[in-house]
Amino acid sequence: MTTITRDDLYALVWSVPGVEAAARLKISDSYLGHVCRALEVPKPSRGYWRNHETGNAGPVPELPAAGPGTRQSWKKGDAIGFARRRKPKKLKLAAPQKERPALAPRKKDEPHELVRRAEDDFRTAQTGSDGYYLKPRRKLLVDIATSAAGLDSCLRFASALFNRLEASGHPVGIATGSKILIRVDIDNYDEAVQPDPARPDSPLPWTPLRPTVVHIGGVPLGLSLVEVSEKQHLAYAGDGNFVPASQFNMAEFVGYTWKTYRRRPSGRLKLTAYSPFHDVPWRHQWIEKPKSALGDRLEEIVAVLEAGAIDLSLRLEKAGRFFV
């Protein structure tokens, strides 16, 4: 499609999600917004298509009457001036829309819905074959991997991050049944640590069925939170138990013992943001240090994710990909 009229553009953006509409015009979703503003065509707001699937989207607004200077068509290559935004016109609805009560703002320390739904599953979970990391029975849960000792810290940070993202208008949820979005492999190593040669992928005993994603400007980014492991010097204390070598008192122990190095959960968290598209890579990680908690870096994390969404959008456009 090389040229599209104002009426056809209006019909297009209200018939399919923005990314698909942009793909048909061979432009990006963000540029589609500029085209709609130039032709004074109303565009569905964020969350419209999710509500449309459940029948809660409300009526489609009418196409406003064209003014004396309103453009009637656009074709790829046309210059669009969008440095100055016009004051949006009040749209006339095709039918009266019921007012919905405003949602009460979520408190900063209130558990996010994804975390609240998963908390009981993690608190009642047994450990996996490694003996440390929790292995819930259900697979359709928020993407976190932690030990019992690190669970509270992990849930607390996940809630704070998700609430902060949604306060900026970036919804967080578990990906739907679409097979387009994938979850990448996540290990429990500190990025400065080379994986053990015998276990290069550091497998975790539990992974979710679907990725946890944040949508920023319509672009999905995967999010995974893991308690990282670290190598510890341990002493065998009998009955299959090991204790830190620094706490082991040989004078108080009777029997055969030895010392070894093994990886154990450290209590520190690693947040991984990634592209959920298998052929368009992008990844960024944040790892806690002893005196640098991730909870103190929320503003930095949100800023990097917002920039990452723009970067990934450009990569997807360059690869000729679109998503719905």
C-alpha positions in Angstrom: 0.0 0.0 0.0 1.7 3.2 -1.2 -1.1 5.8 -0.6 -3.8 5.7 2.1 -6.7 8.1 2.4 -7.9 9.6 5.7 -11.0 7.4 5.8 -9.0 4.2 5.0 -6.4 5.0 7.7 -9.2 5.4 10.3 -10.7 2.1 9.2 -7.3 0.4 9.4 -6.2 1.6 12.9 -9.5 0.6 14.4 -9.6 -2.9 12.8 -6.2 -4.3 13.8 -3.6 -3.5 16.6 -1.2 -0.6 15.8 1.9 -2.7 15.2 0.0 -4.8 12.5 -1.4 -1.6 11.0 2.1 -0.1 10.9 3.5 -3.3 9.3 0.9 -3.1 6.5 2.1 0.5 5.7 5.8 -0.6 6.1 6.5 1.9 8.9 7.0 1.7 12.6 4.2 1.8 15.2 5.6 5.1 16.6 5.6 6.7 13.1 2.0 5.5 12.6 1.1 7.7 15.5 2.6 10.7 13.7 0.7 9.9 10.5 -2.6 9.7 12.5 -2.0 13.0 14.1 -1.1 14.6 10.8 -4.4 13.4 9.2 -6.3 14.1 12.5 -7.4 10.4 12.8 -8.1 9.1 16.3 -6.0 6.1 17.3 -6.8 3.4 19.9 -5.3 4.2 23.3 -2.9 1.9 25.2 -4.8 -1.2 26.5 -7.7 -0.9 23.9 -7.0 -4.2 22.2 -6.7 -6.1 25.5 -10.0 -4.7 26.6 -11.4 -5.4 23.1 -10.7 -9.1 23.5 -12.8 -9.2 26.7 -15.6 -7.0 25.3 -14.8 -4.1 27.6 -13.3 -1.7 25.1 -16.4 0.5 24.6 -17.6 2.0 21.4 -15.3 3.2 18.6 -15.2 7.0 18.3 -16.3 8.6 15.1 -13.9 10.1 12.6 -13.9 13.9 13.3 -15.0 16.0 10.4 -12.1 17.3 8.3 -11.2 21.0 8.8 -10.1 23.4 6.1 -6.4 22.4 6.4 -6.8 18.7 7.3 -4.8 16.4 5.1 -6.9 13.9 3.2 -4.2 11.3 2.4 -0.7 10.1 3.0 1.9 8.1 1.2 5.2 6.7 2.3 7.9 9.3 1.8 5.6 12.3 2.5 7.1 14.7 5.0 5.1 15.0 8.2 5.6 17.9 10.6 5.1 16.7 14.1 7.3 19.0 16.1 4.3 21.0 17.2 1.4 18.9 18.5 -2.1 20.3 18.0 -4.5 20.3 20.9 -6.5 17.1 20.6 -10.1 17.6 19.6 -12.9 16.3 21.8 -14.2 13.1 20.1 -17.8 12.5 19.6 -18.7 8.9 20.5 -21.0 6.8 18.5 -22.9 5.8 21.6 -22.9 7.0 25.2 -20.2 5.3 27.2 -20.6 4.4 30.8 -18.3 6.1 33.2 -16.0 3.7 35.0 -14.8 4.4 38.5 -11.2 5.5 38.6 -8.9 2.8 40.0 -7.3 3.7 43.3 -3.6 4.2 42.9 -1.6 1.2 44.1 0.6 2.0 47.1 4.3 1.8 46.5 4.7 -1.1 49.0 1.5 -2.9 48.1 2.2 -6.3 46.4 1.7 -6.3 42.7 -1.0 -8.7 41.4 1.5 -11.0 39.7 3.5 -11.3 42.9 0.4 -11.7 45.1 -1.0 -14.5 42.9 2.4 -16.4 43.1 3.4 -15.9 46.7 1.6 -18.9 48.1 3.0 -21.2 45.4 6.5 -20.2 46.2 6.1 -20.3 50.0 4.7 -23.9 49.8 7.2 -25.1 47.2 9.8 -27.7 47.8 13.4 -27.3 46.8 14.6 -28.8 43.5 17.2 -31.4 43.0 19.9 -28.9 43.7 18.6 -28.6 47.3 18.4 -24.8 47.4 16.2 -23.2 44.7 12.4 -23.5 45.0 10.4 -25.6 42.6 6.7 -24.6 42.6 4.2 -27.1 41.2 2.5 -24.6 38.9 4.3 -23.3 35.8 2.1 -20.3 35.0 3.7 -17.9 37.5 5.8 -14.8 37.5 9.4 -15.4 36.3 11.5 -15.5 39.5 13.9 -18.1 40.8 15.0 -18.0 44.4 15.8 -20.0 47.5 13.5 -20.0 50.5 15.9 -17.7 52.4 15.9 -15.2 49.5 12.2 -15.4 48.7 11.0 -12.3 50.7 13.7 -10.1 49.2 12.8 -11.4 45.7 9.1 -10.8 46.0 9.5 -7.4 47.6 11.7 -6.2 44.7 9.5 -7.7 42.0 6.5 -5.8 43.4 8.4 -2.6 43.7 9.7 -2.8 40.1 6.3 -3.8 38.6 4.5 -1.1 40.5 7.0 1.5 39.4 6.7 0.4 35.8 3.0 0.6 35.8 3.1 4.0 37.5 4.8 5.1 34.3 2.1 3.6 32.1 4.0 0.3 31.3 1.8 -2.7 32.1 3.4 -5.8 33.4 1.9 -9.3 32.9 2.5 -12.9 31.9 2.5 -13.3 28.1 -0.6 -14.7 26.5 -0.9 -18.0 24.7 0.7 -16.6 21.5 3.8 -18.5 20.4 5.5 -15.3 19.1 7.0 -14.4 22.5 9.7 -16.6 23.9 11.6 -16.8 27.2 15.4 -16.9 26.9 17.6 -19.1 29.0 18.5 -17.5 32.3 21.3 -18.8 34.6 22.0 -18.0 38.2 25.6 -16.8 37.8 27.0 -13.4 38.5 28.0 -12.1 35.1 31.5 -11.7 36.4 31.7 -15.4 37.1 32.5 -18.0 34.5 30.1 -21.0 34.5 31.4 -24.2 35.9 32.9 -26.3 33.0 30.9 -29.4 34.2 27.6 -27.3 34.2 28.0 -24.5 31.7 24.3 -23.6 31.7 23.8 -23.7 35.5 20.3 -25.1 35.1 17.6 -24.0 37.6 15.1 -26.5 38.9 12.1 -24.4 37.8 11.3 -22.1 34.9 7.9 -20.6 34.0 5.7 -21.7 31.2 5.5 -18.3 29.7 7.7 -15.1 29.9 6.8 -12.2 32.2 6.8 -9.1 30.0 6.5 -5.4 30.3 4.9 -3.4 27.4 6.6 -0.1 26.8 5.1 1.9 24.0 3.6 -1.3 22.6 7.0 -3.1 22.6 7.2 -6.2 24.9 10.4 -6.8 27.0 10.9 -10.0 28.9 11.7 -9.7 32.6 13.4 -12.4 34.8 14.5 -12.1 38.4 17.0 -14.7 39.8 18.8 -15.0 43.1 22.4 -15.4 42.0 24.7 -18.2 43.3 28.2 -17.8 44.5 31.0 -20.3 45.3 31.4 -20.9 49.0 34.1 -22.7 51.0 32.3 -25.4 53.0 33.1 -28.1 55.5 31.2 -31.4 55.8 29.4 -31.5 59.1 27.9 -35.0 58.9 24.4 -36.3 57.9 24.8 -34.8 54.4 25.1 -31.2 55.8 27.7 -28.6 54.9 28.5 -25.4 56.9 30.7 -22.5 55.9 34.3 -23.4 56.6 34.9 -20.3 58.6 32.2 -21.4 61.1 33.3 -25.0 61.3 35.1 -26.0 64.6 37.0 -29.2 64.2 37.4 -29.6 67.9 33.6 -29.9 68.3 33.2 -32.4 65.4 33.6 -36.2 65.7 33.9 -38.2 62.5 35.2 -37.9 59.0 35.1 -34.5 57.4 36.5 -32.6 54.5 36.3 -29.2 52.9 35.1 -28.3 49.4 33.8 -25.4 47.3 30.2 -25.5 46.2 27.8 -22.9 44.6 25.0 -21.8 46.9 22.3 -19.0 46.6 23.9 -15.7 47.8 20.9 -13.6 48.7 21.8 -11.2 45.9 19.4 -10.6 43.0 19.9 -10.4 39.2 17.3 -8.8 37.0 17.5 -9.7 33.3 15.6 -7.8 30.7 15.6 -9.3 27.2 14.0 -9.4 23.8 11.3 -12.1 23.6 11.8 -12.5 19.9 14.1 -15.4 19.1 15.7 -13.9 16.1 16.0 -10.3 17.3 18.4 -10.3 20.3 18.6 -7.7 23.0 19.5 -8.1 26.7 20.5 -6.1 29.8 21.3 -7.2 33.3 21.5 -5.6 36.7 23.2 -7.6 39.6 23.1 -6.6 43.2 26.4 -6.1 45.0 26.8 -6.3 48.8 26.3 -2.5 49.1 24.2 -1.8 46.0 20.6 -3.1 46.3 18.5 -3.3 43.2 15.6 -1.6 45.1 17.7 1.6 45.2 18.1 1.6 41.4 14.5 1.6 40.2 14.7 4.9 38.4 17.8 3.8 36.5 16.2 0.5 35.6 13.0 2.1 34.3 15.0 4.6 32.2 17.1 1.8 30.7 14.0 -0.3 29.9 12.4 2.6 28.2 15.5 3.2 26.1 15.7 -0.5 25.4 12.2 -0.6 24.1 13.1 2.0 21.5 16.2 0.1 20.6 14.3 -3.2 20.2 11.6 -1.5 18.2 14.3 -0.3 15.7 15.8 -3.7 15.6 12.5 -5.3 14.9 11.7 -2.8 12.1 15.1 -3.4 10.6 14.5 -7.2 10.7 11.1 -6.7 9.0 9.3 -8.1 12.1 6.1 -6.9 13.7 4.2 -8.1 16.8 0.6 -8.0 18.0 
